[in-house]
Every structure is written in C-alpha cells, then in structure tokens.
Amino acid sequence: MRTKDLVFMALFIVLEVISTRFLSLEFATLRIGFTFIAYALAGLFYGPLRGGLMAAAADIIGIVLWPKGGVYFVGFTISAFLQGASFGFLKSDGSIDKRLIAILLFETIGVSLILNTYWLHIMYDKAWILFIGPRIVKEAVLIVIRFTVIRSVVIPLYNRIKEERLLV
C-alpha cells in the first residue's frame, strides 16, 4: 500500500469517526448518521478487504477515543467490518444500481436488523422484540436515504476524484 493510500484510508477513518461520534443522532439503542459515506468511499477506492478493515479500525478508534457511555463490544466491530467490506463490491462489473440495492439490502437486513439486534440482545439481555420494532422503522427510512446519497453524492465524488487522478 502506498503512502497516498494510507493517507486516504486515514481520511476515511477520520470521516467515519467524526460522522459517527459527533454528527449522528443517538437514542438508547439507535444511532442515525452518515457513517455509510466513509464506508462507501473506502469500498469504492480500495475494495472489500480494505474497506472492511477501515470500518473496523474506525469503530475501534471511535470507541477508544469517545466511548459515549458505552463499553466496547466486538460484535459491533464485526458489523462495521461487514458493512465496510460490502461497499467494496460497488466496484464490480454490471449495473451499479443493482449492486447498490443488493449491498444496502445486505447491510440493512443482514447487518443492521439481524446482527446488530442480536448484539443488543446479548449486551442488554432483553428480548429481540424490544429492539427490532424501532430498528425496522429506522432502517426502512434510512435505506432510501443511503441509496439517494450514495447514488447522487458518493459515486459522483468518487468519479471526480478518479478523473482528477488524486488516488492514481
């Protein structure tokens, strides 16, 4: 990995930490934010493995520097890795809209609704049903926002950076 790549990965980590820790709305067991922008950019530029590692590193750095009253739980780092890695598949061939929808469905259903709800169940020893209802409503709204932002802001930004050869 080149120095320029490390600098951009660090930039994506900072973007993720700031958007998660300072620009998100947080409730007892819900967080609404724009973390996905950093994940999508890292995935687009560096693929699934590095995108996942960036997301996991950002999760660990964020909880160490700004714990926000919670404790570190490895499950959420696994979820962050999976979310970051999933966006690495945006670079594949084929229709970007189909890939983006598949990635967002995986992230929404597989990671946010199933895995993260399971992690909360483990952490708080409460029934799934207490967590899943509000999370379904949140994710139903956010999947549309994520698609719109990634399609109209993140992908054009990625294309512009490639055109300007900032990462080549």
Secondary structure as UniProt FT lines:
FT   HELIX           3..21
FT   STRAND          25..26
FT   STRAND          31..32
FT   HELIX           35..65
FT   TURN            68..69
FT   HELIX           74..86
FT   HELIX           87..91
FT   HELIX           96..105
FT   HELIX           106..115
FT   HELIX           116..124
FT   HELIX           128..149
FT   HELIX           150..154
FT   HELIX           155..163
FT   TURN            164..165
//
